[in-house]
Amino acid sequence: MTPNIARVALPVPLDKTFDYLIKAGSFPVVGGRVKVPFGRQQLVGIVIEITDKSDFPIAQLKPIYTVIDQAPLWTSPLFSLLSWASHYYQYPLGDTLANSMPGLLRKGRAASTGTLKYWAITEAGRDQPITALKRAPRQVQVLNILRNGNRRHEALLAEEVSSATLKTLVDKGWITELQEKPRLVDWHKHFAITEEKPRLNEEQALTIATINANPEFGCYLLEGVTGSGKTEVYLNALEPILAAGKQALILVPEIGLTPQTINRFRRRFNVPLETVHSGLNDTERLSSWLAGRDNQAGIIIGTRSALFTPFHNLGIIIVDEEHDASYKQQDSLRYHARDLAVMRANKENIPIVLGSATPALESLHNAKTGKYHHLHLTRRAGNAQSARHGVLDVKGLYLDAGLSAPLIAQMRKHLTAGNQVILFLNRRGFSPAMICHECGWLAECDRCDAYYTLHQQSGELRCHHCGTQRPIMHQCNSCGSTQLNAVGVGTEQLEQQLAILFPEYKTVRIDRDSTRRKGSLEDYLEAIKNNEYQILIGTQMLAKGHHFPNVTLVSLIDVDSALFSNDFRASERLAQLFIQVAGRAGRASKPGEVLLQTHHPEHALLQALLHKGYDNFADNALIERKEALLPPYTHLALFRSEANNSDHVCQLLQQIRGIFESSPLFNQDIFIMGPNPAPLARRAGRYRWQLLLQAPDRKTLQRMLAIAKPAIQLLPLAKKVRWSIDVEPQDLT
């Protein structure tokens, strides 16, 4: 019998596929998109199977409206990876496939590059005197750009040129729009190294030789101290891959790390390079996706979602800062990009390199058990020396916006010598709370169990959990007093105080608030590199991966807030943060210094990091994890639930616990904790509870989840309460 039924995965929160009739003359392909009716709407889904059998009568099946693709969207290894991820992370296949596509493909846009819009300057525009347009700087900017050649529409928008400016110039007859069909380019023919390579030390050379020795699958954990030249290892590992005409995928944890990384790779190789990150619009994201698939990009650098980019001929994957928590997706498909990258490399049968100065304990465990090849870089590249570490005991000292007198003195010493200083404070805003001096009332978010953060520059109070904003209040809501004081220090307050303490030096603040405008982060980094700013204030986004050769002093302003936590991963994250931040100091030939301000200089974790380093900490932490039966020696699944009714939330998790306890797989090696209120028990007006399931191995965990999930979905409360499963959770809050 001729197969005439397509089994389609749709972007709906249901663990099932749907059968549709194939109309005569239309030929869907497995892995391709189709548009189908679903209730009163039309959805774009993915064909999973073509068959001649259905559990429903043929007469009840609806026909496919439109066949969108004539070829699969993904290669076989990548499609297999997505199917595996759906199963492992307990997320519907249709939603998993939809999440892996650019937004325009989810809407049914053709998976091919159509005509591209270009802008060109006309003769009238070329004849315009620039001096006559002093009041229209954006128009001058566009004309100057186009005098050097035609430019793509997206490229102009990326340079902060508005559509209104372009329309004005068109109306004046100074520029004109062109439509061109893109030409496919064989970049491999022109491959070359375009800069002089630095001399490698013995460790780097041995590491590169080990990685390049086998073109097939192998996972290499590259543990290198900050400043040891890991990026140079990446570049050398890529050279034979690109020379053979294969492509490379480089994952970085955050968009903030992208500019410097991109420039390093562009200077070294004359191959087309694309980026994938949250700052791209839909058109740009689709363009990068197509460039990978059609072999129009030799290198793709991106954040975690770049992992799902299809490649024509992928040859290597590199995961930089592999320990970083931002590789874990915290909603929808809750995947870990590092772990999925290893799985993708396995399915593609290519090498993968995981690089970090502070590897995750899970990665170190895999290296110690022989699953990963463990490579070391123990010396800083060039003449750079390891930074000196010191602790400033601030007990009994007056703190000026979080700064102690000894720290201020050290800052002045380094600044007077012509160097730069980084102050690290992982708390944006002016102050984390406002308190009434008369009665002790605190300004608390109405929708969350959290306090408002004061943002003085924008004149508002913000909740960093639900995004609620309100104007700064001037009277206490409890007693009416006007004696409202800011409590604690944020990056805004620190910046303001430094302008008073060091008026002769320029200060720049790098956090999510100051870098919202597109391109602003790149501008700041370039200005820092050119020594335009001498004092750098930053949150976590300034701590990772950046190379500032003139920075000789780094200080962590508030270590204490990270020393005590109910999260078992807190000590690991603090250790990683300390090493990463310390690595910003003394990266060139200048000696560096790292100072930690704390009320607890005797704390065991700080002492271990200061005197014995990260390796010693990691060894001891793994021993503790093993004794406490914590990951990586056991495996977790976290059930979260939230609703406007607290009783419903708790009752659902109680019922879920009952399902697990009645499972035939449940035994003394399985541990269930909860249900308990989440650490942030109410967020955005919804009550939040959680239940933690612990199993001795992945296989048991997956089998228990596979058996329990259908039963959970049948619970009446499961339809009233928002709930989710997070397999291998990284954040227990």
N, C-alpha and C positions, 0 to 999 in steps of 0.2 A: 504494500500500500504506500502511495506517495506521501511523504511527510507534509502535512498541511497545517500544523499547529506550532506556533512559536510560544515558548515559555519565557516570560518577560519579567525581569526584576525592576520594580518601580520604586521611586524615591518616597516611600511611605514607611511608617514605623511598624511594619509587620514582617515577621520572619517567614515569608512565603513568596513564591513566584505566582504569576498569573498567566493563564492560557488565553491566547488569541488566535483567531483564524487568519491564515495567510491568504490574501486575495490573489486571484489569478493574475499573472503578469508582474507581481511584486516579489522580490527575492531578498528577504532579510538575511543577514549573516550573523552567526554567533559572535558576540562581542561588539556588535553594531547597534546603533540607536534606532528606535522606532517611536512614532507618536501614536498613542492608543487612547481609547475612551476609558475613563475610570470614574464611575458615578456620573456627576454632571460636568466634570471637567476633562480636559485632555492633558495627559502626562507624557513626558519623554522618558522611556525606559530602555533597558539594555536586554537584548536577546541572549538568554542563557543556553537555550537548547531548542532544536527544531525536531519535532517528533510527529508521530501519527496517532498518539494516544493521549487521552485526557481523562481526569476523574469526573468530568462533567459531560453531559450530553452535548454533542456537536451543535445542536440547535440553540443551545444557551450561550455559546461563545460569540463574542463580538469580534468583528474583523479589525485588523490593523488599519489605522487611517493612512499613515505615511511611513515609508521606509526612508530613513534619513541617510544612512551610511551604506556604501557598497563594499566596505572593507572594515575589519575590526578596528576599534579605537586603540586597543592595546596589543602588544606582542603577547605571545603565549605565556612567557615567564611572568610578565607583569600582571596579566589577568589572573594567573594562578595565585600570585601574591595577594591580590585584592580579595580573592575568594577565601584564602587562608586567614587574612586579617579579619574578615567578617566573622568567621567562625571563632577565632581565638579571642577577639575582643568582644564577642557576644553582641554584635551590632548587625541590624538587618542588611542583607546583601545589596538591596536596591539603594539604600541610603549610603552604604559604603562606596559603591561605584559612583554615585552622584557626587559625593564629597571629593572624589579623586579627579574630577573633571573641572576645567575652568568654567566659570559661571555662564559664559556664552554658549558653551556646548550643552550645558544643562537646559538651556532655553531652546535648543534645537538649531543653533547656528551651524553652518556647514563646517566640517573639520578640515578646512583647506584655506589657504591664504587667497583671498579675493584680490581685487585691485586695491592698491595702496594710494592714500591721498598724500600728495606732495604740494609744497608751496614754492613758487618761483617769483623772483622780482621782475617787474616789467621795465621797459626802457624809461618810462615816466618815473618809476620808483628809483631807478638807478641815478636819474638826473637830479633828484631832490637834494638840496643842500642840508646837511645834518644840523647846521647851526640854526636853521629856521624852525626846528622842531624841539627846542629846549623844553617846552612845556609838555611834550609827549614822549617821555623816555622809553616807554614800552614800544612805541612805533619805531623809534630809532633803533632799539635793540633788534627788532625783527628785520628791519632793512639791512642792518650790519651783518646779521647772520646770513641772510639770503644773498648778499653780495658775494659770499664765498661759495655759493652753490645751492642747489635745491635742497630742501629739508623736509623730512617726513612730518606729517601733522602731529603724531604722537611725540616726536622729538621736541617740537616747539612747545607743546603743552607741558612737557617735562621741565622746560626752562622757565616755567611760571608765566608763559604767554597766554592770555585769555582769548577765548573765541571772539569776544567783543572787539578786541584790538585787531584781530585778523579781518573781521567784517569791515571795520573802519577803513583799513588799508585796501581792501577789495573795492569798496565803494569809491575810494579816491583813485582807483585804477593803478595803484603802485605795486600790488602783488596779484598773482593769479593762481588759481587752483589747478593742479594736474592730477590725472588718474593714470597710474602705471601698473602693469602686471609685474609682480616680483619675478626675478630671475633666480633660479636655483644655482648655487655656486659650489663648486667642488673645492672646499678649503684645503683639503689634504694635499693637493698639487702644489700649493704655495707655502706649505708648512715650513717654518724656520724659527730659530731662537733669535730674538731681537734685542737681547741685552747681554752684556758680559756676565757670566755666572761667577759668583763668589767662590773662593776656594773652600772645599769641604774639609771638616776635621775627620778623624778616623771613625768616630761614632756615627756621624752622618753618612759617610761612605758605606759603612757596613750595613747600616739600616736600609739604605736605598738598594743595595745589592740584594739584600734578603727579600725585600718586597718585589723587586723586578725579576727575581729568579724564577717565579712560577706565575704564568698568566692565568692559571685556573683559580678556583675558589680557595681562599685562605683569609682568615681574619687576623689582622695585625694590630695589636694594641701598642701604640707608640706613646710611651710615657717619657716626656721630656720636660726638664725644668723650664720655667718661663725664661724666654730669651735664648733657648738652646738651638733655635733654627728649625723648628718643626715645619714652618711654611716652606723653607728651602727644601726639606725632604719631600714635601708634597709636590713641589715643582719638578724635582728630579724624577720622582716616581711617575709623573704624568708624561715626561718627555718621550719615552719609548711607546707609550700608549697612543699619544697623538701622532707620533711619527708613523705609526702603523695604520693611521686613518680611523682609529677608534675614538670614542667620546668619553668624557669624564663628568661625573657628578660630584660637586663639592657641597656638603651641607654645613651651614654655619648656624649657631643657635638663634641669633637675632639680626634684624636688619641693620642694627647699629654696627655690627662687625663687617658688614658687606663692603663699604667703600674702600677701605684699605686693602682688603683681600682681593677685590676686583682689580685694583690698580697693580698689585703685585703680579697677578696672572696675565694681565694685558701687556705689561712691560716685557714679560718673558717670552710670550708666544704670540705670533701673528695669526691667531685663529679666532673665528667669531665666538663671542662670549655673550651669554644671556643670563639674566637674573630672574629669580622667582621669589617674591616676598609679598607681604601684606600691603606694601605701599603702591603696588601696581594697580592700575584700573583693569577692567575686564578685557579690554582690547589688548593691552600690553601682556596680560597673563596668557591669553590665547596665543599671541604671537610667539612667546617663549616656549609654550607647549608644542606648537607646530615646528618651531626651529629645532627642538630636540628630536622630534619624530622624523622630520624630513632631512636630518643630517645637515641643517643649516647653522648649527651651533656645535663647535668642538668641545666647549666647556659650558656647563650650566652651574651657576652658584646660587644657592637659595636656602631659605629656611625650611622647616620640616615638611611643608606641603610640596616642595620641589621633588621629594622622594617619589611622587606619583607621576612624574614627567616621563612619557615614553621616549625611548632612544632608538635610533636606527641601528647603532652598533656600540653599545655601552661597553667600556673596557675596564673601568675602575670606579669605585666609590670611595670618597674620603669624608669622614665625619669629624669636623674640627670641634674642639671643646666638647668631647663626647659625653662628659659628665653633666652637662648643663640641663637644668630642670625644664627649660623651655622646649626641649625636644619632645616633651610629653604633652599631647593634646588633652585639654581639660574638659572639653564638652563634645557632644555628638560622638563621632568615632574616636574613642579615647585610646589612641595608639601611641606607642613610643617610637619616634622616628629612628633612633639609633638601633633599636632591636629589629624593626622592620627593614632597615637598611642592610643589616647582616643577613636577614632572610632573603632579601632581594638579590644580594650578591651571590648567595648560595644557589638560587634558582637561575640566575644568569651565568653562573659558573665563572665569576670574575673575582679578583682580589678586592678586599675592603680594608681601609686603614682607619682606625679609631685613634684620634690624637688628643692628648690632654696632659697638662702638668699635674693634674689631680684626678686621675681616673676614678670613675664611680666604683664603689665597692663591688657591685655586681660584675663589672668588667674585670676587675682585679681577680675576683674569684674564678671567673672563666679562664683567665690566663694561668692562674695557679693550678687549675685542674686540667690544663692542657688543651682546652677548647680553642683558645686564642694563642697566637705567637706573641710573646712579650718582648718588645724592643725598648731599649733605654737610650736616652740622651741626657747625660749627667752634667755636661759642661755648657756654660753659656757660650754662644757663638762670638767670634771675634775676640776683642779684648775686654768684654763686659765682665765685671766681677759681681759675685753674689752680694745682694744688699745686706747691710747690717740691720739686725732686728733689735728693737727695744720696747720696753713697756713703760708707760707713764702712769704711775699710781695717782689717781686724782682724788682719793679720799681726803676730805678736809680742804681741798683747793677750791677757790672761786672759779667758776666756769663762765666765761664771757661768750654767750651764744654757743655753748658747748665746747669752747676752746680754753684750755688751761694755759697758765702763764709759761710753763716750760715749753709747751708746743708752739706758742706764739714766738718765743725766743728762737727756737730752732727754725721756724719758718723764715724769720727775718734773716737768719744766718745764710740759708740757702738762696733766698731771693737776692740778697746783697751780692752773692757770688755770681749772679746772672743766670741762675737756674730756675726751673719751674717746680711747682709744688702741687700735689694732688691731695685733696681732702675728701675722704669717702664717707658719705652718710646715706644710708639706704632708707631715707624718709623724705619724700618730696613734700612740697608745701611749706608754709611759714612755721606752723606749729601743729602737732598732732591732736590738740584738744584746746578747748576754751573753758575756763572755770570761773565761777563767781567767787570773788574774794570775801564776800560777806557770808554766804550760806553754804558754799561748796558745791552748788549746782553745776553740772557739766552739760555742755551742748551736745545732745545725743541725737543721732538720726532717728526720725520717726518710724522708719521702715526696717531698720537693722538694729541688732544688738551691738552697736559700734558708735564711737564718737565722731563728730564732724572734724575734718581737718581744715584748719584755717589757711586760706590762700589769700594773702594780703594784696599781692599785686593785682589780682583780678577782683578784689573786693568781695569775696564770697566764702562761704563755708561749703565744703564738698564732702560727701561720703564716698570713700574710695572703694566701697563694696557694691553699692547699687547705683552710684552715679548721681544721686540727688544733690541739687545745688540750691542754696538760698543766700540772700544778702547777709553780710556780717551784721549780727544783732548788737545793739548797744545797751540793752537792758536785760537783766536776768529774768528768765521765764518763771522763776520760783518766787523771788522776793522783790523783784523790781529794781534791784541795785544796778548802778551803772559801773560798778567796779568789776568789770570782766577782764580777766588776764589770760594771755596765751601761756600754755603749759607745754614744755618740751621744745625741741629744736628741729626744724626741717631745713631743707636746702635753701629755701628762699631767705629765711632768717640768717642763715650762715653767710649767704652772699651779701646781705645788707650790712652785717657787722664787719665783714672783711673790708668793705669799701671804706669804713671808718678807721679800722686798724691799719690798713695798708693803702692809703689813698694814692700813693705813687705807683702802684702796680694794678694792672687790669685783671679783673676776675671774670671767669665764664662759668655758667652753671649748665651742666649737661644732665637733664632728666627728661621724663616723658612730657612734662609741661613745656619746657623750653625748646623742644625739638619737634613739636607738632607739625610745623610748616614743612612741606615737602622740600627736601634739599638742604634744610637748615643744619642737620647733623653733619653732612659733608662739609658745609661751609665752616662750621665750628672746628672740625678736625683739621681742616687745611690751615685755619688761622692759628690753631695750637701748634701745628708743625712749624709754622713760620714764626713762632715765638711772639705772636701778637698778644697772647694772654700769658700771664705769669702764674696765676693761681687758678687751679681747675677744681671745681666742686662737682661731684657726681654721685649718682646712685649706682646701682649695679651695672647699668649699661656702660659705664665708663671703666669698669674694673676688668673687662675681658678683652683680650686679643689686640688691643691697640699698642702701637709702638710710638712712644714719645721719648726721643733720645735726650731731651734736655731736662726731663723730670728726674730729680735726685732725692726728693723727699715725698713719701707717701704716708698718710696718717689715716687710720680708722678712728673716726671721732667717737663712735658709740659701739663698743664691742659687747657691752653687758647685755643689751637687749637680745642678743643671739645666743648667750651662754646657757640660758635656762628655757627649756621648751618641753611640751608633752609629746612632741613628734620625735620618734626614734631616729629620724634622719637629720635632725637639727645639728648634731655635732659634726656629721659629715659635711653638711653644707657650710658650716662656719669654717671648718678646716679648709675646704676648697676655696671659699671666699678669701680667707686670709692669704693663702698662697697666691691666688690670682691677683689680688690687689698688690701684694708685696712685689709681684713680678713687674709692675709698672715702673719701679724705681731702678735707676742705674742700668738701663738697657744698652747704652753705648759705652764709651770709654770712661765716663764719669762714675765715681763710686756712688752707690745709692744707700738710702736709709729708710727704714720702715718703723713707724712708731704707733703703738696701740694705746689708746686711752681707756682705762678700765678702773673700776672700783674693786676688782677681784684679780690682782696680778698673780696671786698664788694658785689660781684655778688650774687644775690638772691638765685640761685640754690646751690652755694657752702655753703652759710650761712645756708640754710635749711638742707642740708645734715650733716653739721658739728654739728648743735645744736639740730635738731629735728629728724634726722634719715630718713630711707627709707620709712617707713610707712606714715609719714606725707607728704613726697614728693609725694608718690603714690596717696594719697587721693586728694591732690591739683591738680595733673596732670590729674586725672580722671575727676574732675570738669571742668578743662579747656577743655579737649577733648569733654565732653558733650556739653559745650557751643559752641564749634567750629564745632560741628557735625563731629568729627573725630573718627576713630576706637578706642574702640570697639563699639561705638554707631552708627556707619554707617559701610558700607562694600564697599571695593574698588576692582576694576579690572584695571590693568595697561596694556595698549597696547604699546608695543615697536616695532619700525620699524627701519631698517638700510639698507643702500645701498650705492653704490659708487656715485649715483646721488641724491643730496640733495632735488631737486624738486620732484622727484618721492616719496621720503619718506614722505614729507609733504603732497603731494596730496593724498596718500593712507590714511593717518590718517584723512584728511579732509573728504574723502568719507566715512570712518568708522563713523565719527561723524554724518554725514548726515543720515546714516542707523539708528543709535540710536535715533536721533531726530525725525525720521519718524516712529518709533516703536509705536504700539498701547499702549504700557506700559509706554511710556515716559510722565512724568508729572512734576509738580513743585518740587516734592521731589527728583527727579533725577538731579544730577549735573554732567556736563561734563567740564573738564578743558583741554584746548589744542585744537589742537596739538601745542607743544612747543619743541624746541631743548632740548635734555637731558642735565643734568648738565655737563656731559662729552660729548660734542656735536659731537666729532669725535674720533673714536677708531679703531685702526688697519686699517686705511685708509677708513673707512666707516662712513657715516654721520648717526647720531642717533637722532630720534625724539620720543616723547611719548605722549600718550593721557590717561587721567585718568577719569574713570567712577566711580561715587559714588552713592550708593543706600541705602535706609534706613534699608533694611533687606536682609538677604542672599537669601531668596526665590525670591524676586524681581530681585536681581542681577543675579541669575542663570537663571531665565526665560528670561531676556533681552539678556543674552549671548547666550542662546540656540536658540533664534529667530534670532539673528544677525549673528551668526557665519557662517551658510550656505550662507547667502547673501554676507558676506565678502569674502568667498572663491571663489565666482563667479566674483569678481572684477578683471579686467585684470591686474591691478597693483599688486594685491596680488601674482601673479606669477613671478613678476620681483623684488619684494622687500622682504627681510627676515623680517617676523613679528611674534610676539608672544603675548600670553595673560598670564598675571601673576595675578592669583586670590589671594586676600589678600596679596599683595606685602609687603615685609619687607624692601626692599632697593629701594628707588625712584631715584637712580642715574643711 
